Amino acid sequence: MMTTPPGEDGENEATAANEGAAAAPGTPAEGMAEAYEKVLAEKQDLYDRLLRKQAELENFRKRTQKDKEEIRQFAAENLIRSLLPTLDGFERALQHRDESVPAAFYQGLELIYRQFREVLGRAGLEPIDTAGQLFDPHLHQAVETVDSPGRREHEIVEEMQRGYKLRTRLLRPAIVKVAVGGKD
């Protein structure tokens, strides 16, 4: 008789038993394969959800950064809007000079006015140009129409109060007189 080394017979029988078990339907090995496939599918689903959540988080970060920048950019809007009457007062004072007031006073006033305009300009305040422009209801407010045959129809004849933009946003429309009955 042929003798086999001890332990080899048991291993061969066990290997044969495992191969037979894997092939037989309804065995524990088949259930493990199904569970493995299920876990892989769940893992892929969780990974996809993770990627979507990361993309949502990144979009949220970008949106909040943009909102912060916009808030910072226009944070001073109310303050600048409340300073516009003071700016108008400077302009009126410089337009209507009194001869009894010394010239040095007006020179100081002009210096303060220029500095004030420079500070507001650095903050983003820009005057709306009206000289020779056509009336634009998005930028101008017409309070009067005048017959002006030498001007184009709807051309701004006079600026009564300066309008301003804060960067791209209209802060205050220019109050103007508009020509009617002119040439087209």
C-alpha positions as CSV (number, residue, x, y, z in Angstrom):
1,M,0.0,0.0,0.0
2,M,0.9,3.4,-0.6
3,T,1.4,5.5,2.3
4,T,1.0,9.2,2.3
5,P,2.7,11.5,4.6
6,P,0.6,12.4,7.6
7,G,-1.6,15.5,7.1
8,E,-1.6,15.4,3.3
9,D,-4.7,13.2,3.1
10,G,-6.6,15.6,5.3
11,E,-5.6,18.6,3.2
12,N,-6.6,16.9,0.0
13,E,-10.0,15.9,1.4
14,A,-10.5,19.5,2.8
15,T,-9.6,21.1,-0.6
16,A,-12.0,18.8,-2.4
17,A,-14.7,19.5,0.1
18,N,-14.2,23.3,-0.3
19,E,-14.3,23.1,-4.1
20,G,-17.5,21.1,-3.9
21,A,-19.0,23.5,-1.4
22,A,-18.2,26.5,-3.6
23,A,-19.9,24.9,-6.5
24,A,-23.0,23.8,-4.8
25,P,-25.9,26.3,-4.8
26,G,-27.2,27.7,-1.5
27,T,-24.0,27.0,0.3
28,P,-22.3,29.5,2.7
29,A,-19.6,30.4,0.1
30,E,-22.3,31.5,-2.4
31,G,-23.9,33.7,0.3
32,M,-20.5,35.3,1.0
33,A,-20.1,36.1,-2.7
34,E,-23.5,37.8,-2.7
35,A,-22.7,39.7,0.4
36,Y,-19.3,40.7,-1.0
37,E,-21.1,42.1,-4.2
38,K,-23.6,43.9,-2.0
39,V,-20.9,45.5,0.1
40,L,-19.0,46.6,-3.1
41,A,-22.2,48.2,-4.5
42,E,-22.8,49.9,-1.2
43,K,-19.2,51.1,-1.1
44,Q,-19.5,52.5,-4.6
45,D,-22.8,54.2,-3.7
46,L,-21.2,55.8,-0.6
47,Y,-18.2,56.9,-2.6
48,D,-20.5,58.6,-5.2
49,R,-22.4,60.3,-2.4
50,L,-19.2,61.5,-0.8
51,L,-18.0,63.0,-4.1
52,R,-21.4,64.8,-4.5
53,K,-21.2,66.1,-1.0
54,Q,-17.6,67.3,-1.5
55,A,-18.7,69.1,-4.7
56,E,-21.7,70.7,-2.9
57,L,-19.3,71.8,-0.1
58,E,-16.9,73.3,-2.6
59,N,-19.8,75.2,-4.3
60,F,-21.0,76.4,-0.9
61,R,-17.5,77.7,-0.1
62,K,-17.3,79.5,-3.4
63,R,-20.8,81.0,-3.0
64,T,-20.1,82.2,0.6
65,Q,-16.7,83.7,-0.5
66,K,-18.5,85.5,-3.3
67,D,-21.1,86.8,-0.9
68,K,-18.4,87.9,1.6
69,E,-16.7,89.8,-1.2
70,E,-19.9,91.5,-2.3
71,I,-20.8,92.4,1.3
72,R,-17.3,93.8,1.8
73,Q,-17.5,95.7,-1.5
74,F,-20.9,97.3,-0.7
75,A,-20.6,97.5,3.1
76,A,-20.0,101.2,2.9
77,E,-23.0,101.9,0.6
78,N,-25.2,103.3,3.3
79,L,-22.4,105.5,4.7
80,I,-21.5,106.8,1.3
81,R,-25.2,107.4,0.5
82,S,-25.6,109.5,3.7
83,L,-22.5,111.5,2.8
84,L,-23.8,112.5,-0.7
85,P,-25.7,115.6,0.7
86,T,-22.5,116.8,2.2
87,L,-20.7,116.4,-1.1
88,D,-23.6,118.3,-2.8
89,G,-23.2,121.1,-0.2
90,F,-19.5,121.4,-1.0
91,E,-20.3,121.7,-4.7
92,R,-23.0,124.4,-4.1
93,A,-20.7,126.3,-1.8
94,L,-18.0,126.3,-4.5
95,Q,-20.4,127.3,-7.3
96,H,-21.9,130.3,-5.4
97,R,-18.9,132.3,-4.2
98,D,-19.4,135.4,-2.2
99,E,-17.0,138.3,-3.1
100,S,-16.9,139.4,0.6
101,V,-15.4,136.0,1.6
102,P,-11.6,135.8,1.3
103,A,-10.2,133.7,-1.5
104,A,-8.1,131.7,0.9
105,F,-11.4,130.4,2.5
106,Y,-12.5,129.0,-0.9
107,Q,-9.0,127.5,-1.6
108,G,-9.3,125.6,1.7
109,L,-12.8,124.5,0.8
110,E,-11.7,123.3,-2.6
111,L,-8.8,121.3,-1.0
112,I,-11.2,119.6,1.5
113,Y,-13.7,119.0,-1.3
114,R,-11.0,117.3,-3.5
115,Q,-9.8,115.2,-0.6
116,F,-13.3,114.2,0.2
117,R,-14.0,113.2,-3.5
118,E,-10.7,111.2,-3.6
119,V,-11.6,109.2,-0.5
120,L,-15.0,108.4,-1.9
121,G,-13.5,107.6,-5.2
122,R,-11.1,105.1,-3.7
123,A,-14.2,103.5,-2.0
124,G,-15.7,103.1,-5.5
125,L,-17.9,106.2,-5.9
126,E,-18.1,107.4,-9.5
127,P,-20.1,110.3,-10.7
128,I,-22.6,109.7,-13.6
129,D,-21.6,111.6,-16.7
130,T,-24.5,113.7,-18.1
131,A,-22.9,116.4,-20.3
132,G,-24.1,115.9,-23.8
133,Q,-25.6,112.5,-23.0
134,L,-29.0,111.2,-24.1
135,F,-31.5,110.6,-21.3
136,D,-31.2,107.1,-19.8
137,P,-34.0,106.2,-17.3
138,H,-31.7,103.7,-15.6
139,L,-29.2,106.5,-14.8
140,H,-31.1,109.7,-14.9
141,Q,-34.3,111.2,-13.4
142,A,-35.9,113.8,-15.6
143,V,-37.6,116.6,-13.6
144,E,-38.2,119.0,-16.5
145,T,-38.4,119.1,-20.2
146,V,-37.3,122.2,-22.2
147,D,-37.7,123.2,-25.8
148,S,-34.3,123.2,-27.3
149,P,-34.2,123.2,-31.1
150,G,-30.4,123.2,-31.3
151,R,-30.2,119.9,-29.3
152,R,-31.0,116.3,-30.0
153,E,-34.3,114.9,-28.8
154,H,-33.9,113.6,-25.2
155,E,-30.5,115.1,-24.8
156,I,-29.7,116.2,-21.3
157,V,-29.7,120.0,-21.2
158,E,-28.7,120.6,-17.6
159,E,-27.7,118.6,-14.6
160,M,-29.5,119.8,-11.5
161,Q,-28.1,117.2,-9.1
162,R,-25.2,114.9,-9.7
163,G,-25.9,111.2,-9.8
164,Y,-23.5,108.5,-8.5
165,K,-22.7,104.9,-8.9
166,L,-20.9,102.7,-6.4
167,R,-18.8,100.6,-8.7
168,T,-21.5,99.0,-10.9
169,R,-24.5,99.7,-8.7
170,L,-26.6,102.9,-9.0
171,L,-26.4,104.8,-5.8
172,R,-28.4,107.9,-6.8
173,P,-29.7,108.9,-10.3
174,A,-28.7,112.2,-11.8
175,I,-31.5,114.7,-11.7
176,V,-31.6,116.4,-15.1
177,K,-33.5,118.6,-17.5
178,V,-34.1,117.0,-20.9
179,A,-34.5,118.6,-24.4
180,V,-37.7,118.0,-26.4
181,G,-38.6,119.2,-29.9
182,G,-35.0,119.2,-31.0
183,K,-33.4,117.6,-34.0
184,D,-33.2,113.8,-34.1
